[in-house]
Amino acid sequence: MGGFEGHLYPGLSLFFYGLYHARLVSRALICNHPVQYRPCHPWRKGRWARLQQIYYVGLVKILSAFILAAQELHNVHGQFVLISKIYHQRNFLYRKQWQHLTLYMTFFLSGCMDVVSQNLLPQRCAALEQGAQALGIFLFLPLMMSHMQDSEGVELQSHILLTQAMFLLVLVVIAELWAPNMLQLWVMKAFFYMMIGSWLIQIGFMLYKPISGYKWMDDDKNNIIFVTTFFCWHVAFIAILMIWVYGFSFLWYYYIC
């Protein structure tokens, strides 16, 4: 996730995925039914009936993983290899790019499990989907810890806050394996997905395209402090956004549908 685009695109993907979960949990609270996807009905007759009953969430995950991986490889200059072979030396190359591709691979596998469970199996297996999701989120933590080793100042502080939010998301998705229909966990999961996505976008702007036009200075303590302040503002913004999603869903299901 190097560069501005490397933070923007994954951030948007996670943010909209969290927004999707916020809509799901709002519908479950309002309509008083399990938060999991509604079960598939027998295929209807007609040319387009099968397409109308396909769940597209897994397909979107797979497509997003391919787009993110293509964007990462596009920014690599030179031959993309794992180990160099110059003068009898064996040095690992592109360590951050390989970390990013490993993360995108987990998104791809999670999308594959969603497609298999929701569209191919006779009966949907939610445990399979949630297990793949928990594995992908869990792998994010060690990757982020090693990702911060050569960071400092504003970049280090922003990624520490990102790792804290990711750690809380890991706890939520692991707890969800034993309580898959607990609405509180789904609310927290939607919140943290949107929080992480919006903060990734913010990191991209802070490090590569600051809105003020002036680069953030690593040796200025005020900049470090305001990174944490902006993170708190993101937390408040996501909380307000979730309330808005619930209010809009309430109006939609009670007065429009």
C-alpha positions as CSV (number, residue, x, y, z in Angstrom):
1,M,0.0,0.0,0.0
2,G,2.7,2.4,-0.9
3,G,2.0,5.8,-2.4
4,F,-1.3,7.7,-2.4
5,E,-3.2,5.2,-4.6
6,G,-1.9,2.4,-2.5
7,H,-3.7,3.8,0.5
8,L,-6.7,5.2,-1.3
9,Y,-8.0,2.1,-3.1
10,P,-7.7,-0.3,-0.2
11,G,-9.2,2.3,2.1
12,L,-12.2,2.7,-0.2
13,S,-12.6,-1.0,-0.5
14,L,-12.7,-1.5,3.3
15,F,-14.9,1.6,3.8
16,F,-17.6,0.4,1.4
17,Y,-17.4,-3.1,2.8
18,G,-18.0,-1.7,6.2
19,L,-20.9,0.4,4.9
20,Y,-22.4,-2.7,3.4
21,H,-22.3,-4.4,6.8
22,A,-23.8,-1.3,8.4
23,R,-26.7,-1.7,6.0
24,L,-27.1,-5.4,6.8
25,V,-27.1,-4.9,10.6
26,S,-29.6,-1.9,10.3
27,R,-31.9,-4.1,8.2
28,A,-31.7,-6.9,10.8
29,L,-32.5,-4.5,13.7
30,I,-35.4,-2.9,11.9
31,C,-36.9,-6.0,10.3
32,N,-36.2,-8.3,13.3
33,H,-34.5,-11.1,11.5
34,P,-31.0,-12.7,11.7
35,V,-28.3,-10.5,10.4
36,Q,-26.8,-13.1,8.2
37,Y,-27.8,-13.2,4.5
38,R,-31.2,-14.4,3.7
39,P,-31.2,-18.1,2.6
40,C,-31.2,-18.8,-1.1
41,H,-34.6,-19.7,-2.6
42,P,-35.1,-22.3,-5.3
43,W,-34.3,-21.1,-8.7
44,R,-37.1,-19.4,-10.5
45,K,-37.9,-19.9,-14.1
46,G,-36.9,-17.3,-16.6
47,R,-33.8,-16.1,-18.5
48,W,-32.6,-13.7,-15.9
49,A,-33.9,-15.4,-12.7
50,R,-30.6,-17.2,-11.9
51,L,-28.6,-13.9,-12.1
52,Q,-31.1,-12.2,-9.8
53,Q,-30.5,-14.7,-7.0
54,I,-26.7,-14.7,-7.1
55,Y,-24.9,-13.0,-4.2
56,Y,-22.3,-10.7,-5.6
57,V,-20.4,-9.8,-2.4
58,G,-17.8,-12.5,-2.9
59,L,-17.4,-11.6,-6.6
60,V,-16.8,-8.0,-5.6
61,K,-14.1,-9.1,-3.2
62,I,-12.3,-11.1,-5.8
63,L,-12.5,-8.2,-8.3
64,S,-11.2,-5.8,-5.7
65,A,-8.3,-8.1,-4.9
66,F,-7.3,-8.3,-8.6
67,I,-7.6,-4.5,-9.0
68,L,-5.5,-3.8,-5.9
69,A,-2.8,-6.4,-6.9
70,A,-2.7,-4.9,-10.4
71,Q,-2.2,-1.4,-9.0
72,E,0.6,-2.6,-6.7
73,L,2.4,-4.4,-9.6
74,H,2.0,-1.3,-11.8
75,N,4.0,0.8,-9.4
76,V,6.9,-1.7,-9.4
77,H,9.9,-0.5,-11.4
78,G,12.1,-3.2,-12.8
79,Q,11.7,-7.0,-12.6
80,F,9.4,-8.1,-9.8
81,V,11.3,-11.0,-8.2
82,L,11.5,-12.3,-4.6
83,I,15.3,-12.8,-4.3
84,S,18.1,-11.1,-6.1
85,K,21.0,-13.1,-7.6
86,I,23.7,-10.6,-8.1
87,Y,27.3,-11.4,-7.3
88,H,26.4,-14.7,-5.5
89,Q,24.2,-12.7,-3.0
90,R,20.7,-13.7,-2.0
91,N,18.8,-10.6,-0.9
92,F,15.0,-10.3,-0.6
93,L,13.6,-7.6,-2.8
94,Y,10.3,-5.6,-2.7
95,R,9.5,-6.6,0.9
96,K,6.6,-4.1,1.2
97,Q,5.1,-5.1,-2.2
98,W,5.2,-8.8,-1.2
99,Q,3.5,-7.9,2.1
100,H,0.7,-6.0,0.2
101,L,0.2,-8.9,-2.3
102,T,0.0,-11.3,0.6
103,L,-2.8,-9.2,2.1
104,Y,-4.6,-9.0,-1.2
105,M,-4.4,-12.7,-1.5
106,T,-6.3,-13.1,1.7
107,F,-9.0,-10.9,0.4
108,F,-9.1,-13.0,-2.8
109,L,-9.4,-16.2,-0.7
110,S,-12.2,-14.7,1.4
111,G,-14.1,-13.8,-1.7
112,C,-13.7,-17.3,-3.1
113,M,-15.1,-18.8,0.1
114,D,-18.0,-16.4,-0.1
115,V,-18.8,-17.4,-3.6
116,V,-18.6,-21.1,-2.8
117,S,-20.7,-20.8,0.3
118,Q,-23.4,-18.5,-1.0
119,N,-23.7,-19.6,-4.6
120,L,-22.3,-23.2,-5.1
121,L,-23.1,-25.2,-1.9
122,P,-26.6,-26.6,-1.5
123,Q,-26.8,-24.9,1.9
124,R,-24.9,-21.7,2.9
125,C,-22.0,-22.3,5.3
126,A,-21.6,-19.0,7.2
127,A,-18.7,-20.5,9.3
128,L,-16.7,-21.0,6.1
129,E,-17.1,-17.3,5.2
130,Q,-16.4,-16.0,8.6
131,G,-13.3,-18.3,9.1
132,A,-11.8,-17.0,5.9
133,Q,-12.5,-13.5,6.9
134,A,-11.0,-13.9,10.3
135,L,-7.9,-15.5,8.8
136,G,-7.4,-12.5,6.4
137,I,-7.9,-9.9,9.2
138,F,-5.5,-11.8,11.5
139,L,-2.7,-11.9,8.9
140,F,-3.1,-8.1,8.7
141,L,-1.6,-7.6,12.2
142,P,1.9,-9.2,11.7
143,L,2.2,-7.6,8.3
144,M,1.4,-4.2,9.8
145,M,3.9,-4.7,12.6
146,S,6.7,-5.4,10.2
147,H,5.5,-2.7,7.9
148,M,6.2,-0.1,10.6
149,Q,9.8,-1.1,11.3
150,D,11.4,1.6,9.0
151,S,8.8,4.3,9.7
152,E,9.0,7.3,11.9
153,G,7.2,10.5,12.9
154,V,3.8,11.1,11.3
155,E,3.9,7.9,9.3
156,L,4.7,5.8,12.4
157,Q,2.0,7.4,14.5
158,S,-0.7,7.0,11.9
159,H,0.2,3.4,11.3
160,I,0.2,2.7,15.1
161,L,-3.4,4.0,15.3
162,L,-4.3,1.9,12.3
163,T,-2.9,-1.2,13.9
164,Q,-4.8,-0.5,17.1
165,A,-8.1,-0.4,15.2
166,M,-7.1,-3.5,13.3
167,F,-6.4,-5.4,16.5
168,L,-9.9,-4.6,17.8
169,L,-11.4,-5.8,14.5
170,V,-9.4,-9.0,14.9
171,L,-11.0,-9.6,18.3
172,V,-14.5,-8.9,16.9
173,V,-14.2,-11.3,13.9
174,I,-12.7,-14.0,16.2
175,A,-15.6,-13.6,18.7
176,E,-18.0,-13.7,15.7
177,L,-16.9,-17.3,15.0
178,W,-18.7,-18.4,18.2
179,A,-21.6,-15.9,18.0
180,P,-22.3,-15.4,14.3
181,N,-25.7,-13.7,14.7
182,M,-24.9,-11.4,17.6
183,L,-25.9,-8.0,16.5
184,Q,-23.5,-6.2,18.8
185,L,-20.5,-7.9,17.0
186,W,-21.9,-7.0,13.6
187,V,-22.3,-3.3,14.6
188,M,-18.7,-3.3,15.9
189,K,-17.4,-5.0,12.8
190,A,-19.1,-2.5,10.5
191,F,-17.8,0.3,12.6
192,F,-14.1,-0.9,12.5
193,Y,-14.2,-1.7,8.8
194,M,-15.3,1.8,8.0
195,M,-12.9,3.2,10.5
196,I,-9.9,1.4,9.1
197,G,-11.0,2.3,5.5
198,S,-11.4,6.0,6.2
199,W,-8.2,6.2,8.2
200,L,-6.2,4.5,5.4
201,I,-7.5,7.2,3.0
202,Q,-6.5,9.9,5.6
203,I,-3.0,8.4,5.8
204,G,-2.7,8.7,2.0
205,F,-3.6,12.3,2.1
206,M,-1.4,13.1,5.1
207,L,1.7,11.4,3.7
208,Y,1.5,12.0,0.0
209,K,-1.2,14.7,-0.9
210,P,-1.7,17.0,2.2
211,I,-4.7,19.2,1.6
212,S,-2.9,22.3,2.9
213,G,-0.2,21.8,0.4
214,Y,2.5,21.6,3.1
215,K,4.2,18.4,4.0
216,W,3.7,17.1,7.5
217,M,7.0,17.4,9.5
218,D,8.2,14.4,11.4
219,D,10.2,16.5,13.9
220,D,7.2,18.7,14.8
221,K,5.4,17.4,17.9
222,N,2.3,19.4,17.1
223,N,2.0,17.3,13.9
224,I,2.3,14.1,15.8
225,I,-0.4,15.2,18.3
226,F,-2.8,16.3,15.6
227,V,-2.5,12.9,13.9
228,T,-4.1,11.4,17.0
229,T,-6.7,14.2,17.1
230,F,-7.6,13.5,13.4
231,F,-8.0,9.8,14.3
232,C,-10.5,10.7,17.1
233,W,-12.4,12.9,14.6
234,H,-12.6,9.8,12.3
235,V,-14.0,7.8,15.1
236,A,-16.7,10.4,15.8
237,F,-17.5,10.7,12.1
238,I,-17.9,6.9,11.6
239,A,-20.2,6.8,14.7
240,I,-22.4,9.6,13.2
241,L,-22.4,7.8,9.8
242,M,-23.7,4.6,11.3
243,I,-26.5,6.5,13.1
244,W,-27.4,8.1,9.7
245,V,-27.3,4.7,8.0
246,Y,-29.7,3.3,10.6
247,G,-32.0,6.3,10.3
248,F,-32.1,6.1,6.5
249,S,-32.7,2.3,6.7
250,F,-35.6,2.9,9.1
251,L,-37.3,5.3,6.8
252,W,-36.6,3.0,3.8
253,Y,-38.1,-0.2,5.3
254,Y,-41.0,1.5,7.2
255,Y,-42.2,4.2,4.8
256,I,-40.8,3.5,1.3
257,C,-40.7,-0.3,0.9
